[in-house]
Amino acid sequence: MTVIAACDTLVTLCVRAVGFDSGHRRYELIRRLDPYARSAATSRPDLAAAVRSALAARLPELQPHAEDVTAFLAEYYGMED
């Protein structure tokens, strides 16, 4: 699955789980998680831990998709694997 396809899948999950409207889904996910994740965007393990913590606090419906959310934010922050 390409990163774009994974991102689209993640966005669809967000719509179902949290009810984001189609025009602001990606922005809303980033907005909600950025305060928790930005400072951890120095390594993939740190980002993954921050995402898991943020999902537990802000979007528990997405906890089963923590890996996808981490991948989405890693790309957003320009992190390389």
C-alpha positions, 0 to 999 in steps of 0.5 A, a space after each residue: 500500500 502506498 503512503 497516499 493510500 494508507 493516508 486515505 485509509 486513515 482519513 476514512 477511519 477518522 471520519 468513521 471514528 470521530 466524525 471529521 467532515 471531508 474538507 478538514 479531516 487531515 488538518 483536524 487529525 494533525 491539529 489534535 495530535 500535533 501538540 503531543 507529537 511534534 516534539 517527539 518527531 526526532 525518531 520513529 520510536 519516540 514519535 510512536 510513543 507520543 502518538 500512542 499517548 496522544 491517542 489515549 488522551 485525545 482520540 481513543 477510538 483510533 488507538 487500534 490504528 496507532 501504527 497508521 497514525 504514526 506513519 501519517 505523522 512521520 510523513 507530515 513531519 518529513 521523517 525518513 524511515 
